[in-house]
Amino acid sequence: MKFGIDIGHNCPFDTGAVGIKKEDDLTKAVGTFLIQKLKAAGHTVVDCTPNTASSVNDSLRQRANKANTNNVNLLVSIHFNAANSKADGTEIYAISNTSKGIAQSVLKEIVKLGFKDRGVKSKNLFVLKNTEMPAILVECCFCDSQIDMDRFDAEKMAEAIKDGLIGETDEDTSPADKDYILEIKVPTILKPSTEQASDLPKEKLFDITPGKYPILDFTFEEHHYCVTWTDNSKGDRNKHFVFAEHCKILEKDDVVVPAGAR
């Protein structure tokens, strides 16, 4: 089998989250071990991580293009999450039924290491929607969580991902977390992807005022938070992106939703 391995970030203009440890360092360690282990098991591996890029979008585009050009059978994008220093655990993103099954198999193996099961989820992430083959994005754990960083071992994580990729798949998924809220710090917009607002249809953009908003789920990726809202007024599946510097994730509490929040 031919695998495409995307070592998340690690490219000028495209750097990862920073917590107790740097996401770039963690993804590099896991990705390097994973490539070695898949090759040792007899598989062909294409490293889809770019060396340079003019922007984050260019970095993401290069990763997807390299997977497509090399006709890999599966793209695996390695990442680490970040939130509020309290969230922990592993979650994997996939779009198609095939990729969701593979994601569930990988998640089962990582959870065996002791990490919280945050489920297999579907979000409109660039490398998932722009590849011609099944693709999964693995958020190994939280780089700003002391619990996760104390448990984390790069080689064991890579071994778990390898076992999940080579083993059988299961399409069952786990429920989303419901323990967090989003604090918007400045006037901003919600959008259906991480692309620039100027490149997206205006009807897909939502103005949102500063305040605290209840959400069902979130993930930090591509320098944005992707959030799932509690109502049904914000479009397809209610999954929207907001630039990470404009907000932060808080623990759920008795939040007063601002007037006019939808």
Stockholm file with secondary structure:
# STOCKHOLM 1.0

chainA/1-262         MKFGIDIGHNCPFDTGAVGIKKEDDLTKAVGTFLIQKLKAAGHTVVDCTPNTASSVNDSLRQRANKANTNNVNLLVSIHFNAANSKADGTEIYAISNTSKGIAQSVLKEIVKLGFKDRGVKSKNLFVLKNTEMPAILVECCFCDSQIDMDRFDAEKMAEAIKDGLIGETDEDTSPADKDYILEIKVPTILKPSTEQASDLPKEKLFDITPGKYPILDFTFEEHHYCVTWTDNSKGDRNKHFVFAEHCKILEKDDVVVPAGAR
#=GR chainA/1-262 SS CEEEEEECSCBTTBCCCBSSSBHHHHHHHHHHHHHHHHHHTTCEEEECCCSCCSSHHHHHHHHHHHHHHTTCSEEEEEEEECSSSSCCCEEEECCSHHHHHHHHHHHHHHHTTTCCEEEEECCCCHHHHSCSSCEEEEEEEETTCHHHHHHCCHHHHHHHHHHHHHSCCCCCCCCCCCCEEEEECSSEEEBSSSSCGGGSCGGGCEEECSEEEEEEEEEEETTEEEEEESSSCSSGGGEEEEEGGGEEEEECCSCCCCTTCC
#=GC SS_cons         CEEEEEECSCBTTBCCCBSSSBHHHHHHHHHHHHHHHHHHTTCEEEECCCSCCSSHHHHHHHHHHHHHHTTCSEEEEEEEECSSSSCCCEEEECCSHHHHHHHHHHHHHHHTTTCCEEEEECCCCHHHHSCSSCEEEEEEEETTCHHHHHHCCHHHHHHHHHHHHHSCCCCCCCCCCCCEEEEECSSEEEBSSSSCGGGSCGGGCEEECSEEEEEEEEEEETTEEEEEESSSCSSGGGEEEEEGGGEEEEECCSCCCCTTCC
//
